[in-house]
Amino acid sequence: FTTRSGNAVVSMLLREAVECLTRFTGKPKHPEFMAELDRIRVAAAELQKVNVPNMDDDERLSFWLNVHNFGVILACALALQKGATLPSTLIALAWRRSRTW
């Protein structure tokens, strides 16, 4: 198991994924974008070490919602890397969200 709380792990990953998506929007083939996505994907392996059964109900709900959000943002970033276009509302949401952290 990881020594960090599950919500600390997923919060960090979610923040990094949103910042990466925001920073490289419009530059899907940028080598730094690809390297950053690979780094985030490797870091996401720590999610497997989270001790979910020891969380209370509120903590578990927050954890799983943020894991879902992280997955969506990461999937969008990977799709963008392969040349897909993203809805402008998602880009705007990612931009606004990154400004609150």
N, C-alpha and C positions, 0 to 999 in steps of 0.2 A: 504493500500500500504506500501511497505518497504521504509525506508528512504535512503537506499543505491541504487546506480545506478544499473540497470539491468545487465550491463556488469561487474560490480564489483562482483555481486552475482555469475553469471555464470562462471566468470574467476576463482574465488576461488573454486567453486565446481569442475570445470574441472581440475584444478591443483591438488586438493586433490584426485580425482579419478585416475589420471595418476600416482601420487606418490604411491597410495595404490596398484594399479595394478603392478607397477614396483617393489615395496618392497616385495610383496608376490608372485611373479611369481615363480612357482615351489613348492609352499606351499599352495595349495588351501583349505586344511582343517584346516589350522592354526586358532586357536580360535581368535587371534587378527585380522586376515583378515576378518573373519565373523563379528566381532564387528565393525571394521572400515567401512565395507560396509553398515552395518545397520545405523551407524552414518551419513554417507554421504547421504544415501537415505532419512533420516529424515531431514537433512539440505536442501535437494533439494526442500522441501516444500516451501521454501522462493521464489522460482521461480514463484509460483502462485500469489505472492504479488507484482510482478514487474509491473509497470505502463507502459506497452508497447505503448499504443496510444500516450503518450507524448514524445516519442523518435523521433529524426529526422531520416531520411531515412538511413544514414550511420550507426548510432547507432543501429537501429532496425535490419539491415542486419547482423551486427557483433553479436548482441545478439542471433538471431535465428541460425546462423551458429555455434556459440559456444554451444547453447543448444543442437543442433544436435550432435556435437562432444562429449559433455558430455554424452548424451544418449548412443552413440556407445561405449564409454569407459566403462560406467557403465554396459551396457549389456554384454560386454566382460568379465568384472570382475565377474559378476554374473554367467556367463556360466563357467568360470574357476573354480569358487567355487563349481559348480555342477559336475566337473570332465571333462569338455570339454577341448580340446587342442586349443590353439590359434596359428594363423600363426606366424612364427618367425618374419616376417616383422612388424607385429603389436607390438610385444614385443620390437623390436629394435626401432621403432618409439616412443613408450612410453618412453623408456629409454632415447633416445636422447632429446625428448621434456622436460623431467623432468630436464635435465641438463641445460636447457636454462632459467629456472625460478629462 
